[in-house]
Amino acid sequence: MGLGRRTWAAFAVIAVLVASSAVFADEWPARTILVVSPFAAGTTNDIVAHTVLDPAAAQIGQPFRIENRPGDGGSVGVASVAKAMPDGYTFLLATSAMTAAVILHKSLPYDVVRDLRPVAMFGGQPSMLMAAPEKGYTTVADLVTAAKANPGKIKFGSVGTGSASYLAGERFSQLAGLDVARVTYSEPTEMLADLAAGRIDFYFVPVTAALPLIVQGKAVPLAVSTRSRLQSLPGLPTLTEAGYPLPVYLTWCGLAAPANTPPAIVNKLNTVINKVLELSAVRTKLLRTSYLPEPMTAEQFANFVAEDLAAMVRLGKEAHIEPAD
């Protein structure tokens, strides 16, 4: 059976749109590209963004201008990009705070999946499950056994609801089925002092901050939240290897665009950024900020964000986290 005139007309329209997108991508970029950072200037995310985008600018022939638009836990900046013209000249410095926001706020002026299009992953800052030396835990199993034998008595520290340490501790506790006590600190230094003294039992520490604690004997490493073992500590298992294949909270950073940004532009920028992430100088700078470079295709990054968002929603329900507003 032959195709009707309407079908052929539809095919023709699609062909024109695809061709137009390709031509648009060939001509893009023709001017400075705005990247909105939803937080105050000077954060680690800004450092990571400059580390990746400065060499990327040299490759595409146009600069990236990072503009900080802080407010309401990052939602002000995210919303401004979600509502921006999808012409390839406005992007978002997307971070893990964007997915955490769904359980910290009753409502948001944007929908992460519907209004934004993930472009490229820069990398993630993994954490290490650390235990107090005097408690005698040497494995994750030791900690879990002690927690189940003493419901409500094993303590984990964090710097408050929504923080990386809190979310990681909650995800681990929920998956392991633990009834633990939560101790909140205003400063990480206080928490580390209490961990070393045995006043709390465990704490999820960023890898770079964790390494000196191990050397000084102030904390015992039990597992790391990376997908594979760390080169610096090859004997330390991952949480997956320890029997907990959970999406442990990862402080990540990448680039997103308004939802209808042309796919050809998204893929072009993704390719450039992934090449930049392979550069030795870039990888070295990222590692200094505790970020592990993790190149992904745009589709892989979109799946990563969707999975992280779903994990956050589950965590919010299981841990009974009440939104602040």
N, C-alpha and C positions, 0 to 999 in steps of 0.2 A: 504494500500500500504506500503510495507516494505521500510526501509531506505537503501539507497545505500551505497556502500563501502566508498565513499568520505565523506558522512555525518558522518558515524561511525568514520572515521579517524579524522575528525574535532573535534568530541566529545572527542575522545581520547586525542588529543593535548590539548584541553581546560582543561580536567581533570588533565593532567600532570602539566600544568601551575598553576592551582589552588593549587594542592598538593605541588608543589615546593614553591609557595608563602607562604603557611602555614608553611612549614618546615623552610624557610628563616626567617619568623617572630619568630618562636620558638627559633632560634639561635641568633636572633638580640636582643640587640646589643652586639657585641663582642669587641668593642673598644670605645674610646671617640667620642662623637657626636658633630660636629661643628654646631653652630648656628650663622649665619651672621646677625649682626645688621647694617642696612644701614645708621646709624647716628653716630656722635661722642660719645665717652664714657661719661658716667655720666648722661645721660638723664633719664627722668622718665621711658621711655620704657625699659632701661637697668635694672632699679630697679625692675620693674614689671617682667621682664624676669627672673632675679635671684630669685625673690620671689616664682615664680612658678616652675622653672626648677631645682633649688637646691633640693627641696624635691622629685621632680619627678626622679632625678638621683638616689636618695637613693632607690627608688622603682624598677627601672629597672637594677640597678647594674653597671651602667657606667655613667661617668660624662658628662655634657654638657659644651662645651667650647665656650663662647660668644666672637666673634671676630668682632670688629667694622671696617666697611669698608664704611666710609662716602664719599660723593661726588655727585655732580649734583642733589641735593635735594633728595638723597636717591636712585636714579636710578642705581648708580654704584653697590651698594650692592645687590639690587634686581636682577639685570641682572646676577650677578655672581652666584646666586643660581639657577636662571632660566636655566642657561647653565650647571649646575653641574651634576655629575653622580647621577642618581636616585637610589642610593643604600641604602638609609636610614641613611646615615652618614653626610648629609649636609641639613640644614634647614634654613629657613629665619624667622627672627623676623619681621613678617608682621604687618604693622600699617595702619592707615587711610590715612597716607601720600601717600601710594602706590596707592590708588584709586584717591586721589586728583591730583596726578601727571598727569593723563590723560587729564586734562583740563588746566594744567599749562605748558605743553610742547607740541610742534607740533608733535614730534615723540619720541618714547621710544624704547630702544633696547630689549624690551620684550613685551609679551602680557600677561596681568594678568590672563585672563581666560585660555588661551591655554598653557602657559608655567609653571604655578604654580598650586599646588594642596593644598588647605586649609586643615590643619590638626586639629587644635584646637583653640578655642577662649579663651583668658585669661580673658578679661573683657573690659569695656568701661568707659570712663570718661564723664559723662553727663554734660550738661550745663543748666544754668537757665536764663530765659529771665528776665532781670532786667530793671526797669525804674527809671528815675530821680524823686526823691521825690516831688520836687516843681511843677512838671507837672500835678500832680493830677490823674495819671492813677492808677487804683486799679485792673483792669482786662485786659486781652488780648483784649477784645472787646473795652475797652476804648482807647487803643493805636491804634487799627485798625480804629476806628471811627475818631479819631483825624487826623490820617495820610491821610485818604481818603478825609477829609474836607480841608486838607492843603497840596495838592500834591507838592512834592519836598521840603517841609519845615521841615518835621520831620527828625531828624538826628540819624543815628546809627553809633556806633564806632567799629573799629577793628584795629588790628595791621598789616594790609596789606593783599592783595590778596593771597589766599592760606592758611591763618591762620584759626584756628578753629572759632574764633569770626566772621571773615568775611564770611566764608562759611555758618555758622549757620544763620547769619543775612540775607544773600542773599536768602537762602532756604525759610526762613520764609516770607520775603518780596515778593518773587515770588509767593508763594502759596496764600498769602493773597491779592495779587494784589495791592501792595503798590508802590507808587512812592516816594522813600525816598532819602535823601541826605546821602552820605557816607563820614565819617570823619576818616582819617587814622592817627594812632599814632605810634611813635617809641617804646613806652614803655606802658605796661598795667597800670602802676601807674598813668600816665598822663591821661589816658582815664577814670580811676575810679574817679579821682579828678574832671574831667569835668562832669561826670555823676552825682556825688554828688552835683555839683554846678548848674546843669541844663543846661549846655552848649551843651550837647547831650541828646537825649530822651531815647534811649535804647541801650542795649549791652548784648550779650550772655556771661555769666561769668561761668567758671568751678564751680561746686557745692561747693567744699571745700572753694574756694576763696569767694564765694557769701555769705556764712553763716555769717562771721564777719560783712560784709557790712549791712546785715539785722539787726543784733543786734545793730550796731552803728547808724542805721537810715540813712545810706548814700545811700541806694538804696531800691527800692520797688520790691519784687519778684512778677512776674505775672504768670509764669508757668515754669515747668521743662521738660527737654527732655527725661526723663526716660519713660519706658513702663508702670510703675505703680508709684503711689505716693511715695514720700520719707518718711521713718519712722520718720526722724527728723522734717519734715514739712508736716504732714498728711493733713493739710487744703489747701495745695497748689496744684492746678490741674496740670495735664500733658497737654502738648500742644494738644494732641489728644482730651482730654476732653474739651479743650477750643475751639474745632472745627477745628483744623488744624492737621489732621493725617498724617503729613509729616515725611519722614525719616530725622529728624533734625540731623545735623551733630554731630556725636559721635566720640570722639577721642578714637579709639579702638586699641587693641594690641593682637596679637595671633601668631600662628606658621603655616608656610606654607612649602611645599617641592617642589622639581622639579616635573613636571607633571606626569612622569611615575614611581614615587616611588610606590612600591608594596602596594596594598590596605590593606593587612594584617598588614603591619608595621604601616601604617597610623592609622588604627583602634586600634591597640595595644597602640600606643602612645596617641591617643585621650582618650582612656579609663583611662590611667594612669593620664593624666593631669586633667581630669574631677574629678577624685577621690581626687587629690591634692587640687582642687578648693573648695572642701567641707570641708577641714581642717580648724578648727577655727583659728589657728595661721596664716595661709595663708590669709584667708579672712580679718582678722584684719589688716595685713600689706598692703594688696591691698587697703583697705578703707582709710588708712592713705595717700595714694598717689592719692586719689579721684577716684580710679578705683573700679567699682562695678563688682565683679566676675560674669561671665555669661557662665556657662558650656553649650556646644553645641555638638551635634554629628558632625562628619566630614562633613556629607551631609548638616546639618543645617548651619554650618559655611560657606560652599561653597555657599549656597544660600544667606547668609547674605552678603558675599563679592560681589557676582554678583549684588544684589539689590543696594548695596552702590555704586558700579561702575556705574550702570545705572542711579542712582540718580545724580551722579556727572556729567555724560555726559549731562543729561537734564538741570542741573543747568548751565553748561558752555554755552549751546545754549541760554537758556532763559535769562540769565544775561549778555550775550555777553561778556564773559570773554575771553580776548585775551591771547593766550599762550606767554610766555616770550621768547621762542626760537623755 
